[in-house]
Amino acid sequence: MRGAFEYIASMRQPGDMVVTQNAFTYMPASYYGRHGAEPVLYSEVPSRQGHATAPYMGDNDLLTPHQLIQDEPTGLWWVSSSSYGDQAGVGVHLPGGWLSTDHEEFSQDN
C-alpha cells in the first residue's frame, strides 16, 4: 500500500479522486494517503454505518456510484488489494461508460 500511495502522490493531478473498493483497503489507504491523497470508500451502501470501518470514518469518507458521477473527477485512482483473500475482491466496478486506462501492481509492504 505504501508503494501504491507513493506512486499516486507522484502522478496524481488536481481534480483526481482516490477511491478504495472495500474496508480492507480503506484503512491502510487512509493512513498512507493522509498527506494529500486522502481516499474515499466506494460503496453502493449510502451510509458508513453499513461498514466495518464506520467508527473510523467521517461522513465525507464514503462515495456512492451516484456521487462519483456527480463529482465528475478528472481522474480516478482505484486502490484494491488481493492480499486479503477472496472477501477483499479486486474487481473494478466503474459507472457505465467509464474505462480503465492503466493498471499498476505493487509489492506487498513488509
N, C-alpha and C positions, 0 to 999 in steps of 0.2 A: 504494500500500500504506500509505503514511503516513496519508493521509486516512481510509482504512478503519479503521486502528487508533485514530486519534483519536476517530472515531465510536463504535467498540466501547468504548473506555475511558469515554466519556461516558454510554453506555446500558447497559452490562453490569451484571447483577445477581449477587449472591452465588449460587454454585452453577451459574452459566452456564459452558459449556465453549467454548473457541475451537479450531476444527478447520480444518486445511488439507487439500486433497484430493490434493496431489502435491508432489514435491520442488521443483518450480519455484516454488511459492508458500510452501512451508515455510521456506526460508531467509530471504527478506525478512520474512516474518511473524514469525519468531523474533527478528529484530532489532527491529522496531517494537513487538512485544508483550512485550519483555523486562522491562517495569516493571509487571507486574500482569495482563497479558492473554496469558500465555505460551501459544502454540498447541501442539497435537499434530498429528502427521501421521496421517491416517485411511487405513488400508490393510488389505486382506484378507491381505496377507503378514504373518505374525506375528513376523517378525524384521527388525530395522532393517538387517541385513546385505544384504537384498534391495533396498536403495535407494541411489541415487547419493549421497545426503547422509549415509550411515552414519557416516563418520569425524567428522561434526559433531553427531551425535545421541547422546543418552543413552538408556538402556533405557526410561525413562518417557516418551520423546518420541513414541512410536508408539501408536496406538489402533486396535484391530481392531473390526469391527462388533459382535462378541460383547462386548468390553469396554465399548463405548459403551452397549449395552443394560444391562449390569450396573451401570455407574456411575450411571445414571438422572440425568443432568444436568437442572436446572430449565429451562435454555435452552441453545440451541446456536447459536453464531456460525460459519457455514460460510464460509471465506475461499477464493475462487478468483480466477482471472485469465484473461482472454483475450489478454493481452499476449505470451504465449509461443507462440502458434500452436496448431494442431490437437493437437499432442502434449500440451499442458497440459490440455486438456479443461476444461469448465466445468459439466458436469452434476453434479447433487446426487443421490447415491445413498444415501438415508436408509433406515434399517431399516424393515421393513414396518409400516404403520400410522402412521408419523410424517409430519407435514405441514410444509411450508414456509409460514410465515405472513407473511413480509415479504421484500423484496428491495431492496437499495441498490446503486447503481453510483457509482464514484468516478473522477475524472480520473487519468490516468497521472502519476506523480511525474516531475518534471523535474530 
